[in-house]
Amino acid sequence: MSTALSGPAGDLGREMRRGVLAGIARVNRAGGINGRRLRLIALDDGYEPARTAPNMHQLLEKDRVLAVIGNVGTPTAIASLPLIREQRTLFFAPFSGAGVLRRDPPERYVINLRASYAEEISAMVDALVDRGGLRPEQIAFFTQRDGYGDAGYVGGFAALKRHGLRSEQQVLHVRYRRNTLAVENALADLLLAEHPPSAVIMVGAYAPCAKFIRLARRSGLDVLFLNVSFVGSAALARELGVDGDGVVVTQVVPHPTQSNLPLVKAYRTDLRRIDNLPFSFVSLEGYAALRTLLAGMEKVVGPLTRETLIDGLEQLGEFDLGIGMPLKIDARNHQAGHRVWPTRLKKGTVVPVSWDQVVAGLPGRSRP
């Protein structure tokens, strides 16, 4: 993997790596794959596309890796795709919900595990409008100024249009620059809006999102903040502490500590074998990705190569990974999961909630 092991998104890359390593340790303890041990090579790109491309050259051309797993971010994924296509190597379960990784028909060399940002934000918008009674124009966006933020906004705007939004000019959209904490101008635009929103959907990294939320609340802005899973809920909760109470984060895997689903129980056991750090949604996603990749390896008949690994994954069809829902990968479907779970920050922790609980007490509701 080429991932963010440093910088403002470093927590995400380190957690993805932890989860993948826990899964690798599990299979190596059992003798590996056909007697061969797995090894993870993780290079730091700091969540900067300019650093991703050299890392991918190193991994694909010099290290000759079997596959790339769990890369973090949309802009870095965009930088990776040309070489992935050229070298015909699997780009598996990136930590991104961007549409550029979800073509129809799917790209052979890109296979996703998680729900898309469009699905996460659609779930938010449906809850805010259908359950919370908000009008589409009462929902604003705070996004990162790059492919990640743009992917979230495009998905959100499409969801609002389905609920009757007529024009993009009706949506308040404020932005900040990637790998910075320069959120003050975005906040000023929000505070000076003629019609302040009741909810703000956030598509950013945890550090700038935390700063934006803290400053907004200190400025007296009464809105519901909702974040997509990429924010990293554990990191966001740690950054905000009690200032984060009530902030919503959608998740694409079950709760890592409160769920007793089979895969989650195995994750906790296997992670404890490699360290004593806290469990997290991100490391659980990395673990689930590695376990899915292993399931594809086990389907391979004959030599395990870059091409036969993809064939093995496409032969999985509908399968049960132990997360309470069926997953599916085949030649026509390269996104295994579609479910979205809502959670909320409370006293520095992340707790599961229902959508009805999310919208209860929502400012600006026009009906119960």
C-alpha positions in Angstrom: 0.0 0.0 0.0 0.9 3.6 -0.6 -0.9 5.4 2.2 -0.9 8.4 4.6 1.3 7.4 7.5 2.1 11.0 8.3 0.4 14.4 8.0 -3.2 15.5 8.8 -4.7 12.2 7.5 -1.9 10.0 8.9 -4.2 8.3 11.5 -6.3 6.8 8.6 -3.3 5.2 6.9 -1.9 3.9 10.1 -5.2 2.3 11.1 -5.8 0.7 7.7 -2.3 -0.7 7.9 -3.0 -2.1 11.4 -6.1 -3.9 10.2 -4.4 -5.4 7.2 -1.4 -6.5 9.3 -3.8 -8.2 11.8 -5.3 -10.2 8.9 -2.0 -11.1 7.5 -0.7 -12.3 10.9 -3.8 -14.5 11.1 -3.2 -16.3 7.8 0.5 -16.6 8.4 -0.1 -18.3 11.7 -2.1 -20.8 9.9 0.7 -21.5 7.4 0.1 -18.8 4.8 -1.4 -19.4 1.3 -0.3 -22.8 -0.1 2.6 -22.6 2.3 3.7 -19.1 1.3 3.7 -16.3 3.8 2.1 -12.9 3.0 4.0 -9.7 3.6 2.8 -6.1 3.5 4.9 -3.3 2.1 3.6 0.0 3.3 5.0 3.3 1.9 4.1 6.7 3.2 2.7 9.3 0.7 1.4 11.8 3.3 -1.9 11.9 1.5 -0.3 13.9 -1.3 -0.7 12.7 -4.9 2.8 13.9 -5.9 4.3 11.4 -3.5 1.9 8.6 -4.4 3.1 8.1 -8.0 6.7 7.4 -7.1 5.5 5.0 -4.4 3.3 3.1 -6.9 6.3 2.8 -9.3 8.3 1.3 -6.5 5.6 -1.1 -5.5 4.5 -2.2 -8.9 7.7 -2.2 -10.9 10.5 -2.8 -8.4 8.9 -4.7 -5.6 6.6 -6.5 -8.0 3.7 -6.8 -5.5 0.9 -9.2 -6.1 -1.7 -6.5 -5.4 -2.2 -3.1 -3.8 -4.6 -2.9 -0.8 -6.1 -0.2 1.3 -4.6 2.9 -0.2 -6.1 6.0 1.6 -7.8 8.8 -0.3 -9.4 9.9 -3.6 -6.7 12.3 -4.9 -4.0 9.7 -4.3 -6.2 7.0 -5.9 -6.5 9.2 -9.0 -2.7 9.4 -9.1 -2.4 5.6 -8.8 -4.9 4.6 -11.5 -2.7 5.2 -14.6 0.0 2.9 -13.3 -2.5 0.3 -12.0 -3.9 0.1 -15.6 -0.5 0.0 -17.2 0.9 -2.7 -14.9 -2.5 -4.6 -14.8 -2.4 -5.0 -11.0 -5.3 -5.2 -8.6 -6.2 -2.0 -6.7 -8.2 -3.5 -3.9 -10.4 -2.0 -1.2 -9.1 1.6 -1.3 -10.2 3.7 1.6 -12.3 6.0 -0.7 -15.9 6.1 -1.7 -15.3 8.2 -4.9 -17.2 7.5 -8.1 -14.0 7.6 -10.1 -13.2 4.1 -8.6 -16.7 2.8 -9.4 -17.2 2.8 -13.1 -20.1 1.0 -14.9 -19.2 -1.4 -16.3 -16.4 -1.8 -13.7 -12.7 -1.6 -14.3 -11.1 -5.0 -14.1 -8.2 -3.8 -11.9 -10.3 -1.9 -9.3 -12.4 -3.7 -6.8 -14.0 -1.9 -3.8 -15.2 -3.3 -0.5 -17.0 -0.2 1.0 -20.1 1.7 0.2 -19.6 4.8 -1.9 -19.6 8.4 -0.7 -22.8 8.9 -2.8 -24.5 6.1 -0.8 -23.3 7.6 2.5 -24.5 11.1 1.7 -27.7 9.8 0.1 -28.5 8.1 3.4 -27.8 11.4 5.3 -30.0 13.4 2.9 -32.8 10.9 3.0 -32.8 11.0 6.8 -32.6 14.9 7.0 -35.4 15.4 4.5 -37.7 12.4 4.9 -37.3 11.9 8.7 -36.1 15.3 9.8 -38.4 17.5 7.7 -35.7 19.7 6.3 -36.0 21.4 2.9 -33.1 20.6 0.6 -31.8 24.2 0.7 -31.4 23.9 4.4 -28.5 21.5 3.9 -25.0 22.9 3.3 -21.6 21.3 2.4 -18.1 21.8 3.8 -15.7 19.9 1.6 -12.0 19.5 0.8 -11.0 21.3 -2.4 -9.9 18.2 -4.4 -11.3 15.0 -6.0 -12.4 13.7 -2.6 -14.4 16.7 -1.7 -15.8 17.1 -5.2 -16.9 13.4 -5.2 -18.8 14.0 -2.0 -20.4 17.2 -3.2 -21.5 15.7 -6.5 -23.1 12.8 -4.7 -24.8 15.1 -2.3 -26.1 17.4 -5.0 -27.6 14.4 -6.8 -29.3 13.3 -3.6 -30.8 16.8 -3.1 -32.0 17.0 -6.6 -33.9 13.7 -6.0 -35.6 15.6 -3.2 -36.7 18.5 -5.3 -33.7 20.9 -5.3 -34.0 23.0 -8.5 -30.6 24.8 -8.7 -27.0 24.5 -7.5 -27.3 28.1 -6.4 -29.7 27.0 -3.6 -26.9 25.0 -2.0 -24.3 26.7 0.3 -21.0 25.0 -0.5 -17.8 26.1 1.4 -14.3 24.5 1.0 -10.8 24.3 2.4 -7.4 23.3 0.9 -6.2 19.7 1.4 -3.6 19.0 4.0 -4.2 22.3 5.7 -6.3 23.6 8.7 -7.2 26.8 6.8 -11.0 26.6 7.5 -11.6 30.2 8.6 -12.7 31.5 5.2 -15.1 28.6 4.8 -16.6 29.3 8.2 -17.0 33.0 7.5 -18.9 32.2 4.4 -21.2 29.9 6.4 -21.7 32.5 9.2 -22.5 35.3 6.7 -25.0 33.3 4.7 -28.3 35.0 4.2 -30.2 31.8 5.1 -28.1 29.8 7.6 -28.4 26.0 7.1 -29.8 23.6 9.7 -27.3 20.8 8.7 -23.8 20.7 7.3 -22.5 17.6 5.5 -18.8 17.5 5.8 -16.4 15.8 3.3 -13.0 16.3 4.7 -10.1 15.0 6.9 -10.5 14.8 10.7 -8.2 17.6 11.7 -9.7 20.4 9.6 -13.3 19.1 10.2 -12.6 19.2 13.9 -11.3 22.7 13.8 -14.3 23.8 11.7 -16.8 22.3 14.1 -15.1 23.7 17.2 -15.0 27.2 15.7 -18.5 27.1 14.4 -19.9 26.1 17.7 -17.9 28.8 19.5 -19.4 31.3 17.0 -22.9 30.2 18.1 -23.8 28.3 14.9 -26.7 25.9 15.7 -26.5 23.2 13.1 -26.2 19.4 12.9 -22.7 18.3 11.5 -22.6 15.1 9.5 -19.4 13.5 8.3 -18.7 10.7 5.8 -16.6 7.7 7.0 -13.4 8.9 5.5 -13.1 11.5 8.3 -12.0 8.7 10.7 -14.5 8.8 13.6 -12.0 7.8 16.3 -9.6 10.5 15.3 -12.4 13.1 15.0 -13.7 12.1 18.5 -10.2 12.4 19.9 -9.6 15.8 18.3 -13.0 17.2 19.5 -13.5 15.6 22.9 -16.7 16.9 24.5 -16.9 19.6 21.8 -17.9 16.8 19.4 -21.1 15.7 21.2 -23.9 15.2 18.7 -21.7 15.2 15.6 -22.7 12.4 13.2 -20.4 10.1 11.3 -21.6 7.5 8.8 -19.8 4.1 8.8 -19.3 1.4 6.2 -18.5 -1.4 8.6 -20.1 -2.4 11.9 -19.1 -1.0 15.3 -15.7 -2.4 16.2 -16.3 -2.7 19.9 -20.1 -3.1 20.3 -20.8 -5.5 17.5 -20.6 -9.3 18.1 -20.8 -10.3 14.5 -18.4 -13.1 13.6 -15.9 -11.1 11.6 -15.8 -8.3 14.2 -15.1 -10.8 17.0 -12.3 -12.3 15.0 -11.0 -8.8 14.3 -10.8 -8.0 18.0 -9.0 -11.2 18.7 -6.5 -10.9 15.9 -5.8 -7.2 16.5 -5.0 -7.9 20.2 -2.4 -10.4 19.0 -0.4 -7.6 17.3 -0.9 -4.6 19.7 -3.0 -3.1 22.5 -4.1 0.1 20.8 -7.8 0.9 20.6 -10.1 -0.7 18.1 -11.4 1.5 15.3 -13.7 1.5 12.3 -10.8 2.1 10.0 -8.7 -0.8 11.2 -11.8 -3.0 11.0 -12.2 -2.0 7.4 -8.6 -2.8 6.7 -9.0 -6.2 8.4 -12.2 -6.9 6.4 -10.4 -6.0 3.2 -7.6 -8.4 3.9 -10.0 -11.2 4.8 -11.9 -10.6 1.5 -8.7 -10.7 -0.5 -7.8 -14.0 1.2 -11.2 -15.4 0.2 -10.4 -14.5 -3.4 -7.0 -16.1 -3.2 -8.6 -19.4 -2.0 -10.7 -19.4 -5.2 -7.6 -19.4 -7.4 -6.9 -22.7 -9.2 -3.3 -23.0 -10.2 -0.6 -20.3 -9.8 -1.5 -17.2 -7.9 -0.7 -14.2 -10.1 -1.9 -10.7 -10.5 -4.5 -11.8 -13.1 -5.7 -15.1 -11.4 -6.2 -13.2 -8.1 -8.8 -11.0 -9.9 -10.4 -14.0 -11.4 -10.6 -15.6 -7.9 -12.3 -12.5 -6.5 -14.8 -12.4 -9.3 -15.6 -16.0 -8.6 -16.7 -15.2 -5.1 -20.2 -14.1 -6.2 -22.4 -13.5 -3.2 -20.5 -14.4 0.0 -20.8 -14.1 3.8 -17.8 -12.4 5.4 -19.5 -12.4 8.8 -20.6 -8.7 9.0 -24.4 -9.2 9.1 -25.0 -8.7 5.4 -24.2 -10.5 2.1 -21.4 -9.1 0.0 -21.0 -9.7 -3.7 -18.1 -9.5 -6.2 -18.3 -10.8 -9.7 -17.3 -9.7 -13.2 -20.2 -7.2 -13.4 -20.0 -6.0 -9.8 -16.7 -4.6 -8.3 -18.2 -3.1 -5.1 -18.8 -5.7 -2.5 -20.8 -3.8 0.1 -23.5 -1.0 0.1 -24.6 -0.7 3.7 -24.2 2.5 5.7 -24.4 2.6 9.5 -25.0 6.0 11.4 -23.0 6.8 14.5 -22.7 9.8 16.8 -19.9 11.3 18.9 -20.6 11.4 22.7 -18.0 12.4 25.3 -15.1 11.5 23.0 -16.5 8.2 22.0 -18.4 6.9 19.0 -21.8 5.3 19.6 -24.2 3.6 17.3 -27.6 5.4 16.7 -30.6 5.2 14.5 -31.5 7.8 11.8 -34.5 8.8 13.9 -32.2 9.6 16.8 -29.9 11.5 14.4 -32.7 13.9 13.4 -34.4 14.3 16.8 -34.1 17.9 17.9 -32.7 18.9 14.5 -32.7 22.8 14.2 -35.0 24.2 11.6 -37.3 21.2 11.3 -40.5 22.1 9.4 -42.5 19.1 10.6 -42.3 16.4 13.4 
